[in-house]
Amino acid sequence: MRSQSCDILIHGGGPVGLACAAWTLQKFPGAHLTLLDRNPENDADLASADSRGIALSHGSKLLLDTIHAWPQECADIHRVHVSQASRFGRALMTREELKQDALGHIIRYRDIHITLRQALRKIQANSPNFVWQHIDGNDVANSIPAKCVVHAEGGLFKKQDWVEAGRDYGQSALVGLVEVESAAPHTAWERFTAEGPLAVLPSHYGPNTLNLVWCGSPESSQRRLQLSDADFLISLQNEFGSRIGRFIKIQDRRLYELGLNYRKEITHGNEVWIGNAAQALHPVAGQGLNLGLRDAYLLAEKLVGVFSGSTGNQTLLAIQDALEGYAQSRKADRTTTIGLTDFMARVFTSNLIPIVLARGLALSALQWLPPVKTALARQMMFGRR
């Protein structure tokens, strides 16, 4: 049976697809928009889903606040401490010196996912032409005619059904929750080790229960996954040092493969790719979902410009022009964020002496040159404009 046609078809019911639908319908409630979602219809089925701590920038919070999609449970970051293990060079960023309420926030993936679903349902009540369709496969998706197709399927590195450009860093991220004795509140710690970044980040569980992201070679990460809790904590303490305090408990350890995968062109005809469907990044700078939300917000503005009102020009040429304009508007932010993340992922895993010295000097420069630190922090919080 052929499904009803629509103006805008969004593939993917993850955070980026949901946000794109919500912003489009908020600005244009009458949009003929269909969202194809492979997730279960009931939020309760997602309550025990992915519990990873995801870094969201303060810029992302401001965007999500416009559709009332900010989760109640989150942990604010007031200070970021960056250093090298057994090497010189450190930098400290604070919300006070940058004159912001927070430098960032840590939220469980499932919480941002569920909150966006709830926000979209409220917007749906005033959107008579919106169809939220839960599907099992591609059969329905391929049978729906649409004037504009938005790909927001996302996916993790090596679990995506496309590969165009990028690199395999030969790394895995071991994530979990670690309890620290008398941890400093609202502080994010990023320590660069010989194998990659080791981050300890706030969580909403309390000041002493923190999110752990430990990047290393697939072999080392697998060995750490198999260690007993006691041996794992000893290994973590030896690698991180005593600056943060004593690690006393670890739970919920899991592994994720790391790499960069991105499309050189994010539009083709009447199709456009956003979020992880356009670029999957290394988590070293915590920019993946932030970049995807900026994609969704700016694309929604372009879609509304094409399809809203009685004077809306919906010809194929007008749609293609709008999407090309969108791609051009995203070029600087996308190129900068991908380049910066890739640079950090590669440079901070090198043990060549000249690079080790250069990293230390770079971290010291961040500490002693406030304009450089401010520029980097604003890129992380708000993207390139």
Buried (B, 14 or more C-beta within 10 A) or exposed (E): EEBEEBBBBBBBBBBBBBBBBBBBBBBBBBBBBBBBBBBEEEBEEBEEBEBBBBBBBBBBBEBBEBBEBBBEEBBBBBBBBBBBBEBEBBBBBBBEBBEBEBBBBBBBBBBBBBBBBBBBEEBBEEBEBBBBBBBEEEEBBEEBEBBBBBBBBBBBBEEBEEEEEBEEBBBBBBBBBBBBEEBBEBBBBBBBBBBBBBBBBBBBBEBBBBBBBBBBBEEBBEBBBEBEEEEBBEBBBEBBEEEBBEBEEBEEBEBBBBBBBBBEEBBBEBBBBBBBBBBBBBBBBBBBBBBBBBBBBBBBBBBBBBBBEEEEEEEEEBBBBBBEBBBEBBEEBBEBBBEBBBEBBBBBBEEEEEBBEBBBEBBBEBBEEEEBBBEBBBBBBBBBE
